Amino acid sequence: MSEPTAQTSALATIVVTPRERFGVAEESLLSIVDLTDAPYDLIYLDAGSPARIAERIKAICEERGFRYHRQEEFLTPNQARNLGQRLVTTRYVVFIDNDVIVSRGWLQAMIDCAEETGAEVVAPLTCQRLPIHSEIHQAGGEFAKDLPTFLNAEPGQWRMTDIHLLQGQNVEDVQLRRGETQCCEFHCALVRKETFERLGDLDENLLATKEHIDFCMTVWQSGGRVMFEPSSVVTYLFPSRARPLTREDWPYFALRWSPVWQRRSLEHFQRKWSMYDDPYFETRKGMLHWRHIEGIAKPVVRQVPLVRRSYTAQKLGVAVVTAVLNLWSARLARKQAGLAASRSQSG
């Protein structure tokens, strides 16, 4: 490896946080090391990764002069991001999940966009699936059918959408240009540090979902802007047959997408934004198990030779595994709540 990249001349600090698993964390970090040319600092928030992965991540960080922070217990994504951004002293904070692969020039393109437009948030083109950087996951996003109408509405009148623009399309088949976008996910996002000084921390009551929409809504409502910069390209390695979860990933994944955490997040969002009558939330509450099903239940059932030969047996097997995951993840959520209460009392 070359000399450490962390420099005092850097405009941006990359804050790496857990998303939903740890199995691809080293690959993700090495892509940042190998493909980031712009000067940068880096803070790595490691929360609960398996010991062997933690050792490798720590070694890379020490070799490169990055700041490595380890916590043995799991954190919610917003908890980890807040811990990271509070340590940042550069002009920009760049949040990136620990399962994202970057491309050459990704960081400089985001910085250039922020410098040239004055935007408070810059979103890259986020891709999905393999081969990397080929299929769109999100080319910006929308949380409202009409943004000005949404921003001018009275509390209780807001109605939310949740659209990943151009999701599933091939990058080569579309023409993309820099421009405003309503929101972006936290797979990767650049934010001005002064935004947190003005608006405060990310909302830690959003345990598992819609934290990106909450943040972008807050930015827009406060007079800020979110920009989409397609010349910055990253890829989210979501759990799939090509890149499945490992058994070491199961505990955090089960907690991260527990129905308990998701429901609490959605209900907090509704209260915060007075969206009690918005049908969007009832729809979302009917989808609380799908990540457990796709990430763990189906892959487990497919490994049972006799079961995988029968559709009926597969369906029953998935239902049984999902029920077990529901109980397990609820137990993990209770344990996490206990840890949070202990930290609060000791603090």
C-alpha positions in Angstrom: 0.0 0.0 0.0 1.0 3.6 -0.5 1.6 6.2 2.2 -1.3 7.1 4.5 -3.9 9.2 2.9 -5.2 11.2 5.9 -4.1 14.8 5.4 -4.7 18.1 7.2 -5.4 19.7 3.8 -8.4 17.5 3.3 -11.8 19.1 2.7 -13.7 15.9 3.6 -13.7 13.3 6.2 -15.1 9.9 5.3 -17.1 8.3 8.1 -17.6 4.6 7.6 -20.4 3.0 9.6 -22.2 -0.4 9.7 -25.2 -0.8 7.5 -26.5 -4.4 8.0 -23.6 -6.8 7.9 -19.8 -7.1 8.2 -18.7 -9.8 5.7 -17.8 -7.3 2.9 -16.4 -4.6 5.2 -12.7 -5.2 4.4 -13.4 -5.2 0.6 -15.4 -2.0 1.0 -12.6 -0.2 3.0 -9.9 -1.4 0.5 -11.9 0.1 -2.4 -11.8 3.5 -0.6 -8.1 3.1 0.0 -7.3 2.0 -3.6 -9.6 4.3 -5.6 -9.8 7.6 -3.7 -7.4 10.2 -5.1 -8.7 13.4 -3.4 -7.1 14.2 0.0 -9.3 12.9 2.8 -9.4 12.0 6.4 -11.2 8.8 7.5 -13.0 7.7 10.7 -14.0 4.1 11.0 -16.9 3.3 13.4 -16.7 -0.4 14.1 -19.7 -1.5 16.2 -19.8 -5.2 17.0 -18.1 -6.8 14.0 -16.6 -10.3 14.5 -13.1 -10.2 16.0 -11.3 -11.5 12.9 -12.9 -8.8 10.8 -12.2 -6.1 13.4 -8.5 -7.1 13.5 -8.2 -6.7 9.7 -10.1 -3.3 9.6 -8.1 -2.0 12.5 -4.8 -3.0 10.8 -5.8 -1.2 7.6 -6.7 1.9 9.5 -3.5 1.9 11.5 -1.4 1.4 8.4 -3.2 4.3 6.6 -3.3 6.7 9.6 -7.1 6.5 9.8 -9.0 6.9 13.1 -10.5 3.6 14.2 -13.2 3.5 16.9 -14.4 0.1 18.2 -17.5 -0.6 20.3 -18.3 -4.2 21.2 -22.1 -3.7 21.1 -24.1 -3.0 18.0 -25.2 0.5 17.2 -28.1 1.8 15.1 -26.9 3.5 11.9 -27.7 7.0 13.1 -26.0 6.3 16.4 -22.8 5.4 14.5 -23.1 8.3 12.1 -23.5 10.8 15.0 -20.5 9.4 16.8 -18.5 9.8 13.6 -19.6 13.2 12.5 -19.0 14.7 16.0 -15.3 14.0 15.5 -15.1 15.6 12.1 -13.3 19.0 11.7 -13.2 19.2 7.9 -15.7 21.2 5.8 -17.5 18.1 4.7 -18.6 14.8 6.2 -19.0 11.9 3.8 -21.1 9.1 5.2 -20.5 5.7 3.6 -21.8 2.3 4.7 -19.4 -0.6 5.2 -20.8 -2.6 2.3 -20.2 0.0 -0.5 -17.6 -0.2 -3.2 -16.5 3.1 -4.7 -15.1 4.0 -8.1 -12.2 6.2 -9.1 -12.9 9.9 -8.7 -16.0 9.3 -6.5 -15.0 11.7 -3.7 -13.6 14.5 -5.7 -16.8 14.6 -7.9 -18.9 15.0 -4.8 -16.7 17.7 -3.3 -16.7 19.6 -6.7 -20.5 19.5 -6.8 -20.8 20.9 -3.2 -18.2 23.6 -3.9 -19.8 24.7 -7.2 -23.5 24.5 -6.1 -23.4 25.3 -2.4 -25.6 22.3 -1.7 -25.7 21.0 1.9 -26.0 17.4 0.8 -24.6 15.7 -2.3 -25.7 12.2 -3.4 -23.7 10.0 -5.8 -25.1 7.6 -8.3 -25.6 4.5 -6.2 -25.6 1.2 -8.0 -26.6 -2.4 -7.0 -25.8 -6.0 -8.0 -22.9 -7.3 -10.0 -21.0 -6.4 -12.0 -20.4 -3.3 -9.9 -21.3 0.2 -11.1 -23.6 -1.2 -13.8 -27.2 -1.3 -12.5 -28.8 1.7 -10.8 -30.0 1.4 -7.2 -30.8 5.1 -6.8 -30.2 8.1 -9.1 -31.5 10.4 -6.4 -34.9 10.0 -4.8 -38.3 11.5 -4.0 -40.3 11.8 -0.8 -43.1 14.0 -2.2 -45.0 14.2 -5.5 -44.5 17.9 -5.5 -41.7 19.3 -3.3 -42.9 23.0 -3.1 -46.4 21.9 -2.2 -45.1 19.5 0.4 -42.8 22.1 2.0 -45.6 24.7 2.2 -48.2 22.3 3.6 -49.3 22.5 7.2 -48.4 19.8 9.7 -50.9 16.9 9.3 -51.3 17.6 5.5 -48.0 16.0 4.4 -48.2 12.9 2.3 -45.1 10.9 1.6 -43.8 8.9 -1.3 -40.5 6.9 -1.3 -39.1 6.5 -4.8 -35.6 5.4 -5.9 -35.3 7.1 -9.2 -34.3 4.9 -12.1 -33.9 1.8 -9.9 -33.1 -1.3 -11.9 -32.1 0.4 -15.0 -28.7 -0.1 -16.7 -26.3 2.9 -16.2 -25.4 2.7 -19.9 -29.0 3.0 -21.0 -29.7 6.4 -19.4 -28.4 9.9 -19.6 -27.7 11.4 -16.2 -27.0 15.0 -15.3 -26.2 16.9 -12.1 -29.3 18.4 -10.5 -31.4 18.8 -7.5 -33.0 15.7 -6.0 -35.3 15.5 -3.0 -33.4 12.9 -1.1 -30.8 10.2 -1.1 -30.0 7.2 1.0 -27.1 7.0 3.4 -25.3 4.3 1.4 -23.1 7.3 0.5 -23.8 11.0 1.0 -21.7 14.1 1.5 -23.0 16.6 4.0 -21.6 20.0 5.0 -20.3 19.9 8.6 -22.0 23.2 9.4 -25.3 21.5 8.6 -25.1 19.6 11.8 -24.0 22.7 13.7 -27.2 24.3 12.4 -29.7 21.5 12.5 -28.3 19.2 15.2 -27.6 15.5 15.2 -29.3 12.8 13.1 -32.4 11.6 14.9 -31.5 8.5 16.9 -35.1 7.6 17.5 -35.1 6.4 13.9 -33.6 3.0 14.7 -33.7 1.2 11.4 -35.6 2.9 8.5 -36.5 6.2 6.8 -33.7 8.1 8.6 -32.4 9.4 5.2 -35.9 10.8 4.3 -36.2 12.5 7.7 -32.8 14.1 7.3 -33.4 15.3 3.7 -36.8 16.6 4.6 -35.2 18.6 7.5 -32.6 20.0 5.1 -35.1 21.1 2.6 -37.5 22.6 5.2 -34.6 24.6 6.6 -33.8 26.2 3.2 -31.0 23.8 2.2 -30.6 21.8 -1.0 -29.8 18.2 -1.9 -27.9 17.6 -5.2 -27.4 14.5 -7.3 -23.9 14.1 -8.8 -23.9 11.2 -11.3 -20.1 11.4 -12.0 -19.6 10.0 -8.5 -20.4 6.3 -8.7 -20.6 3.8 -5.9 -22.2 0.3 -5.6 -24.1 -1.1 -2.6 -23.4 -4.8 -2.1 -26.8 -5.8 -0.8 -27.2 -9.5 0.3 -27.8 -11.7 -2.7 -27.0 -15.1 -4.0 -23.8 -13.7 -5.4 -22.9 -11.9 -2.1 -24.9 -13.7 0.6 -24.8 -13.0 4.3 -22.5 -15.1 6.4 -23.6 -16.7 9.6 -21.5 -14.1 11.4 -23.7 -11.4 9.8 -27.0 -12.9 11.1 -27.1 -11.3 14.6 -26.6 -7.7 13.4 -28.8 -8.2 10.3 -31.6 -9.7 12.4 -31.5 -6.8 14.8 -31.0 -4.1 12.2 -34.1 -5.2 10.3 -36.1 -6.4 13.3 -39.8 -5.7 13.0 -39.6 -4.1 16.4 -37.0 -1.5 15.3 -38.7 -0.9 12.0 -42.1 -0.4 13.6 -40.7 2.0 16.2 -39.0 4.0 13.5 -42.1 4.3 11.4 -44.2 5.3 14.4 -41.7 7.9 15.5 -41.5 9.3 12.0 -45.3 9.6 11.9 -45.4 11.5 15.2 -42.5 13.7 14.3 -44.0 14.8 11.0 -47.7 14.6 11.9 -48.4 12.0 9.3 -50.9 9.9 11.2 -53.3 9.6 8.4 -50.8 8.9 5.6 -51.5 5.5 4.1 -47.8 5.1 3.2 -47.0 4.0 6.7 -49.6 1.2 6.9 -48.2 -0.2 3.7 -44.7 -0.1 5.1 -45.9 -1.7 8.4 -47.1 -4.6 6.3 -43.6 -5.2 5.0 -41.7 -5.6 8.2 -40.4 -9.1 7.5 -39.3 -9.0 3.9 -35.6 -8.3 4.7 -35.4 -11.3 7.1 -37.1 -13.4 4.5 -34.8 -12.4 1.6 -31.6 -12.1 3.6 -31.8 -15.1 5.9 -34.9 -17.3 5.6 -34.9 -18.1 1.9 -31.1 -18.7 1.7 -31.3 -21.1 4.7 -34.3 -23.0 3.2 -32.5 -23.3 -0.1 -29.7 -25.2 1.6 -32.0 -28.1 2.7 -32.0 -30.6 -0.2 -35.4 -32.1 0.3 -37.1 -28.9 1.1 -35.8 -26.9 -1.9 -37.3 -29.4 -4.3 -40.9 -28.5 -3.3 -42.4 -25.1 -3.6 -44.9 -25.9 -0.8 -42.1 -27.1 1.5 -40.0 -24.0 0.7 -42.9 -21.8 1.6 -43.5 -23.6 4.9 -39.8 -23.6 5.7 -39.5 -19.8 5.0 -42.5 -19.2 7.3 -40.9 -21.2 10.1 -37.5 -19.6 9.8 -39.1 -16.1 9.6 -41.1 -16.8 12.8 -37.9 -17.9 14.6 -36.1 -14.7 13.3 -39.0 -12.6 14.6 -38.6 -14.0 18.1 -34.8 -13.8 18.0 -34.7 -10.2 16.7 -37.2 -9.1 19.3 -34.9 -10.6 22.0 -31.9 -8.8 20.5 -33.9 -5.5 20.4 -34.8 -5.9 24.1 -31.1 -6.5 24.9 -30.1 -3.5 22.9 -32.7 -1.4 24.7 -31.2 -2.5 28.0 -27.7 -1.5 27.0 -29.0 1.9 25.9 -30.7 2.4 29.2 -27.5 1.4 31.1 -25.5 3.9 29.0 -28.0 6.6 29.7 -28.0 6.0 33.5 -24.2 5.9 33.6 -23.9 9.1 31.5 
